[in-house]
């Protein structure tokens, strides 16, 4: 551990020294974002804009003696953007092909922190974080803008088992997150059974993350909201991009069909069924080492093994600007993971046995969006979407003539209508209606002995929502107040969910942020048996039934204070989060509660701290989170509180990124305290066939420690052809981290300790050509 502390101290020293470094030179052009900050200070004004509008624009600094009006006129000329002075303190920025007034509620969204952590990440006045992947710089361990890896660098967000399909936001489970892709709710978010984001990083342009104070437009998830959008504006430019890494190849095309229409197509496929790399070996070992599929390899004499694993995704977006006031967008996507795992071995009884295993995970989605601006102050939009998810596994054993089939299927049909009204320059009103029809099917079929089970449940939800968004005349105070009313027809339940977001600027460089919300959720993931779906994707979706699976509800409140001046950001945010009506089966217990079901709750108290300094070509940050996460169930543990399985008390990360000319480099350290687990009693009852445990989650694993590095170099091949070469190493010191520990009884009736290990040394290379 001394080496780890020394390295953390070394990075912190770098961070401190970097803060004292002064500029050694100045480029001819400066990013528009920096120029806007300087103009805000000089003229005592505020610019309001969407981050992706300005991210890629750099200009030569303007003459210092210009008046505000002259400055705005000059910016209109050199940027091809529309700068409009709305008041003595407020200037909006929009694209010149849009109406003079920005789209509805966008007018009141203001970026309060640019380059949050690194370029392309911004914080807004309503408490959300926005990521523009097109302007994204670099993060340690990443050479591609993997959207679900990026969000894990934000304070309060972590994945305790390194899977992007298991993101934990302030102590919540992944199924409590609302993940939207172009408005489509996603029930599958990862490839390679959770290690890689299922969303093509070169098609996704914008990500919005809300940890608290969520807009009333979003519901049916008690933790966070992660909304992913692709490019939504027509620019009459064709673009083609081809690339690959040590796992997959992909392509993207953006083609203008006419002045009013455009199509975007992207596809990605792994080549792991043809070529095996070090990256594939590391990922495969991480997922399958402790699964049911690998057990026979370690306990028997294997004769043959044939494995075939592939993943792919395909996306299409059609854009049609009907006229200057109305738009139509159509989105289609499909995602797939497929594993064939066949083996032959000699059992301990010297018999030949063959098993044929197949595991498929697929998602299909579609959404149609229509928006119409009735006038400069009134906008109407409508969306219909479908989301389908299917997980199935088949296992055949020739010796015992045994066949097992399991299937979990989700179908979600949704419709929403939004109305936005610009009451004034300082006030917006938004209201709407949403309908969802969600069905979940679970099927299981076993032969020898014969057993078949089929369960299907449906919940229809009607929701009304409304909110107002207001600025004070001085633009120092921003308030968003809203509420959502849900009616769950099957359960005959009404729930009212108020939400609020307050942001107050004082003493020029300080901001106070207050966020709060009530939420509910009718669908959740549970685990019946740890070996379901071979123990790889053992969680399955289930709907609330008002009985043993109730509606989940939550309440959350946070209070934050930040200082932002001279590219130095210091922020501290304390929060409380309570989630009620969770089931024991949804928590994946691997102790004395593994086969017990009960209803309970968990509460999280904690704070997030961040210090970030940006200067010249460097961005450095140090983040730390402390939290305490406790369960309480009606009957478990004698109705006494005990630590949540996601109770990570301390989380810290320190990173530094460097960007000069065509080279980007990122180095980062990630550390957190050990995860809780339940250890066994030193003395076991020899007459019992079950394991006897100590107090639940009373033991802790060793601390987790990982260092990552990445570099990206871009260059020009010829006129109009750009290339990008990237290299990264995850866990460069090959640190062995235990991320989960549990016990079972093996075939010799001995207690066996199982330790799930994190990814070991994992290199990756990427190459991309843009036309």
Buried (B, 14 or more C-beta within 10 A) or exposed (E): EEEBEEBBEEBBEBBEEBBEEEEEEEEEEBBBBBBBBEBBEEBEBBBBBBBBBBBEBBBEEBEEEBEBEEBBEBBBEEBEBBBBEBEEBBBBBBBEEBBEBBBBBBBBBBBBBBBBBBBBBBBBBBBBBBBBBBBBBBBBBBBBBBBBBBBBBBBBBBBBBBBBBBBBBBBBBBBBBBBBBBBBBBBBBBBBBBBBBBBBBBBBBBBBBBBBBBBBBBBBBBBBBBBBBBBBBBEEEEBBBBBBBBBBBBBBBBEBEEEBBBBBBBBBBBBBEEEBBEBBEBBBBBBBBBBBBBBBBEBBEEEEEEBEBBBBBBBBBBBBBEEEBBBBBBBBBBBBBBBBBBBBBEBEEEEEBBBBBBBBBBBBBBBBBBBBBEEEBEBBBBBBBBBBBBBBBBBBBEEEEBBBBBBBBBBBBBEBBBBBBBEEBBEBBBBBBBBBBBBBBBBBBBBEEEEEEEEEBEBBBBBBBBBBBBBEEEBBBBBBBBBBBBBBEBBEBEBEBEBBBBBBBEEEEBBBBBBBBBBBBBBBBBBBEBBBBBBBBBBBBBBBBEEEBBBBBBBBBBBBEBBBEEBBBBBBBBBBBBBBBBBBBBBBBBBBBBEEBBBBBBBBBBBBBBBBBBBBBBBBBBBBBBBEBBBBBEEBBEEEBBBBBBBBBEBBBBBBBBBEEEBBBBBBBBBBBBBBBBBBEEEEEEEEEEBEBBBBBEBBBEBBBBBBBBBBBBEEEEEEEBBBBBBBBBBBEEBEBBBBBBBBEEEEEEEEEEBBBBBBEBBBBBBBBBE
